[in-house]
Structures are given as C-alpha cells and as structure tokens.
C-alpha cells in the first residue's frame, strides 16, 4: 500500500478493496486509517471534491487540492483504531479461552464416556419408595455404624448443584423432594456431567440423616450407589433449558403461553395442591351437611345471570349456550334429592380483562330446601369455615397455604353481616365514589374497585346482603319487610372482593312469571324451571362460589388466572 493514503470525501469509496491511491481514494480518514497494518507510519492526503464541477478561479478551486489530514482528525482516527485493536485482542483472547475450555470439556466428557457404572449385585436389594415416604430407616448422622435402608427412587431433577466431585440432585416426584448425593465414580459419569433440570432419573442408595448444620428436605439425603437416566433421555439443556424458558418474574404472557412448564414451578404447583385439597374439603363439608352431589349439563338453552355474558353456539341448528351457572338445574333436584351441590365449570363471556374474571371457572354451587335467609347465611358461613379447617388441618397443604400467605389466619365467626344500604352509607362516609365519579346512592351497582376498597378497609369476610331488586338476577326472592330489596348475599373477602353470590329464590309461581316479564326474559324455554313452582313449591335458596376467587384469597394470589390449571379469559384459549 502507498506511503501516502488518499481520501476524497466526495467520490472516494470506503471499501477494503481500494488501494488508497489518488486514483482509488477512500472516502473517510477513519476507514482509511483502519485499513493500514501500521497506520501511524502513513501520511494521509485529503480533499473535499474531485468532481471538477467547481469552476476554475472560483474560491472552491481550493477544494480540488490534496492536503495533509488535520491533526485533530488524525488523532480521532488513531483513538478509534486503538480502541478497536484493543477490543479485537480481547475478543481473540476470550475466544481462545472458550476454545480451550470447550476442548477440556470435550476431553473430560470423552473420559466420562469410559466410566461404566453398574449396580453392585452385592448390595442389599433396593426398596422402591415415593419421595413422601417417611417410614424408612435412616442412617444416623452420628455415624454409629447402623445402616439406613437401601432404596430406589424415581423422579425429575428439580435442582442440580456441583461441588467439587459431588453432584447434588434434588429430585421431585409430585409427592415430595429428596436430596440425592452422587460422589465418584457416579459423579464422573457422562450422564452425571451432562445432567439437566427436569431429566427423569432412577437413583439407588442409602437413606441418611443429613449431617448436623446441613439442610435438605425432611432432613435426609440419599447417598447414591447407582443411578440411571430413564429411557426418554435427558431434558433439554443449554439455550433450551427450562430455566431459560420460564423463570419467576418473567413476562406474564410468556409464562401463560408456557403454562405447561410454569406449572412445574414451586409456587404454581403449591397453588394447585391447595386447589386439590380445597375441592376435596368442599366435598367433605357437603357430605357432613348431608348434601347430595349432582352433575347438571353444561350445554343449555337458558340464561341465569344476564344475556351479556352468554357464550352462544350452534347446537344442531338451534341456539344454545355454555352454562353460566347450574343453579336452576340444582333447584329442580330439591324435590327428589333434598339439599344438593355441584362442582362444575361455568362460562362467562366477560369482555373485560380484570384480575378476578375468567371465561371458564369452577363453580361450587349448593341449593338448600325449606330454609330461611338466615339459614342460608349460617350454612354458607359454616361450610366456608369447615373447608378452611379441613385444609389447614392437613400438615402438608396447610403448610403450603402458610408459605403462600404467611399472615393467613382463619376468619372469625360470625362473619360481618352488612346490608347493601349500609354499605352505600359506608362508601359515602369514606368518600369512595361510584362508577360515574359521583357519591354512591341507593340503587347503584357497587363496582369492583369500590367493593374492594371497602372490603380491604374492613379487612374481614363480609356478608353483604339485601341488594335492590333492579340490580340483581330475576329469580331472587324479595324481602317481605322491604320489597325494594332481595334476600341476596355476596360474600366479600379482603384482597379479592366477591367470592360468593347467593340468594333465596322466588318460590311463588305468579311472582316468578312477573319477574320474567319485568326483566324481558321469555319464560317459555324455562318451563322445566317454572314447573317447580307448580308442583310443590318451597322456600329455598342457594349460592355459587368461584373456586379460583376463593383460592386467590386463601393463597394470596394477585389474580384468579394463577389459581386454575390453564386459564381461559378474553383473548386466551391456549395452551
Ligand atoms: O354471582 P354469580 O354470578 O352468581 C351465580 O351465578 C348464581 N347463579 C350462583 C348460585 O346462586 N348458584 O356468581 C357466583 C360466583 C361469584 O361470586 C364469583 O365468585 C364467581 O361465581 N364468578 C366468577 N369467577 C371467575 N370469573 C368470572 N367471570 C366469574 N363470574 C362469577
């Protein structure tokens, strides 16, 4: 390359193929400088233009001349060159280091492939245990010579940690966790060195108390003498490792798209364990109260809670809906079965995205015959408290509730009973406006935000009763002492708001027909419902409890979306 490097800011081109001569100049000093092996040694001649478009004799003629590059420009070019050289050197060094490490790792793995591990036939045969099993002999930490049981466990790697030659694996099987300790030669095998989270493994060894000062689930660990990765092979690692796909605090929508993986996390799975226990506790509590379980249809042709949230579909050419509530069907069971309940899905085409609305939710509904409104409230309170008692009495599940909601204490009985009219006064006194930003007045629907503010301030379960006829469903019985209001109840919980809606039902035929008329609902398709009032009507009532809302309260979850397996809400129907 020439000793003098030419830069023409007009027609030069910044390409490495250029010679940098006056016939083949670069466009910028910086680029020209970076092309040189020893840039400090060259001289740089620059000019503004060589197009010849400048008329001779004009002032711009000077622009045609090659001049030495300005000192300041040279300094700038040099600084950039120096910085780039430094960066390149560092990158080269890092690459070399990576290659060295990679080569070392390859060599270690090559060696590891030669390590053959086999189960020692001389050892006592291993007893298969589930990770929850506690009735297994442990070798005492004191090491007084007693042996622990030799066991065989199956599970997925929940966590893995290497410490020198020892590989610690925490196994998970849905029933518990167990720390497994793999020393040499197991830890030097290929499978141990390439172990990834979520891999399913089978591990054999002796169960031991953990040494004093060390911590492990249930205070024990499995000193492995043999292990194998199960047939399906290792779980994805590297970029595709589960920890790179889902992590606590990750983007909400991504976590929901990957709910099948999120569910493996400790918080999500604890909520699901509590859910299982709560559902079971409701069954137990209802059986104790002698209610019978029934299973009403999900595909229906009648509404219960207003047309706005109906999911319509074509049913062999007829209009049909996904059920909003099984209530009306439960009412039809009373004459033959006595008090009944169901745990079924309800569907609401909610057009808003709130933290307590789902499109599909689990609805726990009960219907009781020959009762008063007070009986209804007392029953509801007793069932909610009994369910909590049963759940908290389970040492494992009660423990999960305490981990998720550390301040949880079962509510005191009786629950606060507050009439709607008193709630309106309370909201006015506390300056909480209605949806139009005005002072609350009798007849207003208490919106979600106001309801929550009041519930959070009172900070205990509230039975809010006696809502005005106009803002409640058509089937609700009027209060005989004040016909403006219904014998209705919402149970409100701090942090969530309404978790239960219930009422006494209109049991008089004519009154029910008038309610259909008033609300503009055609009573024709309800013949099976209105017939109940023709053939031995009775004072009766019931309620529906949203399981996900109950769990959001109990497990202190921000949203009901985290309280079901695969949430459905406006815009989401996957996975
Ligand atoms: O107050 P709701 O609409 O009452 C009924 O459906 C009655 N027919 C029930 C009955 O008396 N058998 O709903 C009852 C409960 C609410 O308190 C709430 O907990 C839950 O169902 N719920 C929802 N949960 C999640 N997402 C939604 N979109 C919900 N809509 C109601």
Boltz pocket constraint, residues with backbone or C-beta under 6 A from the ligand:
constraints:
  - pocket:
      binder: B
      contacts: [[A, 304], [A, 305], [A, 324], [A, 325], [A, 326], [A, 327], [A, 348], [A, 350], [A, 356], [A, 357], [A, 358], [A, 359], [A, 361], [A, 363], [A, 365], [A, 366], [A, 498], [A, 499], [A, 500], [A, 501], [A, 502], [A, 503], [A, 542], [A, 543], [A, 544], [A, 545], [A, 546], [A, 547], [A, 548], [A, 549], [A, 560]]
      max_distance: 6.0
